[in-house]
Amino acid sequence: MDLKQLEYFVRVAELGGFTRASIALHIAQPALSRQVRQLEIELGQSLLTRNGRGVVPTEAGKVLLEHGRGILHQVARTREELGRVRGALAGRVAIGLPPRFAKMLTVPLTRTVRERFPEVALSISENLSTSLQESLVSGRLDIALLYNPVPSPDVDSVVLLEEDFFLVTRRGGFARKSISLRELADEPLILPTRPNTIRMLVEAELANIGRHPKIAMEVDGVAAMLDVVAEGVGAAVLSVNAVRTSGRARAFQAVPIVKPRLRTKLALAVSAQRPATRTQQALQELIVELVRGLKV
């Protein structure tokens, strides 16, 4: 059994299709299909069943997928151990970051990895938490920072920090010192489109008290949201740090949301199905160190 063929099969099965796997593996789809077919011929069993949405593993494919993940993990561990003989951790680690933390962490993370782990190949992806969690489950990512991760048996996570959200208006646009969650439903809001974490959190918390947000405009991106807030179209729901790092904090005021507070959790997440290699564990520890050192 060829390890490359096994890797190709595992990636196709995890991503649910040859097209997505060919993009992730940087290999032409016909060549990828040919390699998986050769594996099926060698094993004498069909491993994948095609449907309208892609492919799913057969019963034999499920068995091979379970063992294949373990085999590939052991190969990665072996390569790491050989790298440690040379005195350094080695290997490729794929990390997913939400946009705000990608902005804050990419440079210090890259710099520190170069200094401490020069033989580690780092891959950083920026996306929304929902997409990052899907990529973590499918194997495209090894580590991800997620806002309010959806509970899943496929993901292990640990909360690194919690942040309060505030009602952000233009300076002088709100007279009171705080606003209750119930009162928030009456304010014209500038919110991102779904499935952005802020949008989903606001809608979920208001739904818990039988209310719905009054959406004045949907805008994606903190800078664009603040531009619209500055025009007086409505107010945004953001963290204080998001306003502080915008470069024009004096143009806005942040009003605490109370009764109850509107809070978000940032968690470090990894796959519960694939044991972390030593290199991945080292990168997890580094990310925790960097996040906890941020002023948020």
N, C-alpha and C positions, 0 to 999 in steps of 0.2 A: 504494500500500500504506500503510495507516494504521498509525502507530507504536504506537498503543494496542492495536490488534488484534494486532500482532506481539508486543508484550509479553505479552498474554494467552495467545497460543499458546505462547510459550516457557515461560511459567510452568506451563501445563497439561502440556506435554510433560515438563518437568523433574520435576514432582511426581507425574506418572502418573495424574492424575484431575481431573475438573472440581470435585468437592467440595472436595478439599484446596486447589486453586488459588483457588477462590472465597473460601475463608477467608483465605488468604494475601493476596489482592488486595483484600479487603473489598468484594466485588461479588457480587450475587445470582447464583446458578448459572444460571438461565435466560438472564440478560443475557450472562453469560460465554459460554455455549454459542452464543448468537446471534451474538456478535462473531466467534468462531472460525469458525462456519459461513459468515459473510459473507466471511471471508478465503479460505476454501476455494472459494467461488463465484467470487470475483475471480480466483483463480489457476487455476481450472478443474481442480483436483486434490484428491483426498482426502488430508488431512494426518495424521489420527489414526484408529487402529483400536481399537475397544472390545473388551475381553476381560472375564473374570470378576473381575479385580482392579482394573480401571480402564481406562486407555488407553495405547497405545504409538504412537510415530510410524510412519507408513508410510515407504517409501523417499523419497518426495517430502518428507514431514515431517522426516526426518533431515537432508536437505539444507537445508531452511528453518531448522531448529533451529540448525545449525552457523553459517549466515550470520546468522540472527537474533540470536544471542548477540553476534556481532561488531558488528552494526549498533547494537544497544542499548548496547553498550559505548562505541562511538564517540559516540553521542548523549550519554552520561553524561560522557565526556571533554570534549565541546564545551561542555556546561553548566559544567563545572569551569573551563575556560579563560575563559569569559565571566565566571565568578565571580572569577577571578584578575585580570581587568581592573579589577574593583572593589576589588582589593587583598586578597582573602581566598579561601581554599579553601572550597568549598561542596559540597553533596550529602548524601545519606543513606548511612550506614554501619551495617550490622547486625552486631553482635558477639555471640558465644556464649561463656559462661563456665561452668565447672563450679561447683557450689554453694559450695565453700570459697572459691574465688577471686572469685566473685560477691560474697560477703560482704566481702572485703577490697578489691576493686578498683572496685566500682560507684560509690561516692561520689567517690574521688579521680579516677577516669576522667571522670566527668560534669563535675566541677568544672574539670578541666584543659581539657577540650574547650570548655567555655563561655568560658574565658579566652583560649585560643589560637586556636580555630576557631569563632567565634560563629555562622557561617553553616552549620555542619555539623549535620545532624539525626542524632542518635544513637539507635540501637535496641539494647537489651541484653536477651539471653535467657539464662536459667539452666536448665541441664539436665545430664544425664550425658554423658560424653564420646562414647559410642556414638551417641546421638541428635544431639549437636552435629555430629559428623562427617557424618552422613547429611544434615543440614540444610545443611552447607557444600557438599556435592556437588550437592545439588538446587538450590542457588542462593538458599535462604532466608537464608543467612548469608554475609557477606563475609569475616569473620575469626573464628577460634575458638581458644580455649585448650583443648588436649586432653591428657588423661593417656594416655600410651602409645598414640599414634595407630596404627591399623591401617594397614600399608603399602598404598598405593593409587596407581594412576597418575593419579587425579583430584585428589589432594591433595599440596601441597607443605608441608613442615613443617620447623621448626628448633627444636631443644631449647633451652629457656631455663634450666631448672634441673633438678636431680635431688634427690630426697629419700629418706632411709632410713625404713623402717617399723619400728616397735617393738612388742613385746608389751606391752600396757597392762593392768595389773591394779590392783586397789585397793591402797592403801598397806599394805605388809607381807604382801601375798598371794603373793609369789614370793621365794624365798630366794637364788637364784643371780643372778650379775651379768650373765649373758648366756644365750641359748638358741640352739641350732643349728636350722637349718631342718628337719632330720629330727625333732628333739625337738618342734618346733612342732606336728607332726601329732598328738601325743599330748595336747595341751592342749585343753580344752573352749573353743571359740571363739565369740565373738559377732561375726557377720559380716553385712554387708548382703546383700540379695537380688541376684541377677544382673539386669542386666549391670554392676553397680557395679564400678569399676576395682579397688578393693581386693579384692573377692571374686574377680574374674577373675584377678588377679595371684597371690593366695595359691593358688588351685586350680592354676594353670598351673605355678608353681614347684614345688609339691609333686608334681604329676604327673611332672615331669622327674626326680624321684628315686624314682618309684614309690609315692608316698604320697597320701593323701587327707586333707583337713581333718576334724577332729572338731567338728562344728557343734552347739553347745549351743542356740543360738537365732539366728534371722535378724531383724535390726533395721536399719532404714534411718534414717540421720541420726546425726551424731556425738553430739549431746546425749543422744539416747535410748540409744545404745550405751553411753555412759558411765554413765547411770543404772542400766542392767542390770549393768554391771561392778561398780559400787559396791555392788550387792546380793549380790555374790559368786557370780553365776550362771556366770561364765566370764571370759575375757580377750578384749580387742579387739586388732586389728592397726591401728595408726594412726601418723601422724607425731607427733613431739614437739610441733610447732607446733599441731596440732589439739587436743592436751591443754592446752597452754599458754594458748590463746585461749578455752578453755572457761569460764574464770572460777573454776575449782576445781581447779587443777593439783595442789595439795598433797594432795588426796584419793587421788591415783593415783601409781603408779610406772611408768616406761617402761624396759623391759628390751631391750637391743640384740639383734636377730636376726642371727646370724652363720653362717658356713660354709654357704652364702654369705649375704651381706647381701641383704635384701629391699628393692629400690629401685624407685621410680617416676620416670618422666620427664614433665615438663610441657613441651609444645611449642606454639609459635605456628603455626597452620595456616591456609592459604588455598587457594582453588581453583587447580588446575593448568590448568583449562580456560578460565578467564576472567581476562585480565590485570587487575591491580589498577589502579585509577584513582589519581591523585596524592593525592586525599583519603584513600583507603584506605591508601596507602603511608604517609602521615603518621600515620594512626591506628595502623598496625602499629608504627611507630617509638615512638610514645607508649606503647603497651602494653608493649613490650620495656623501655622506660625504667622504667615503674612496677613491673613484675614484678621486675626486677633490683634495685629499690630496697627491696623488701619484706624483712622479717626472717623468713625461713622456715627 
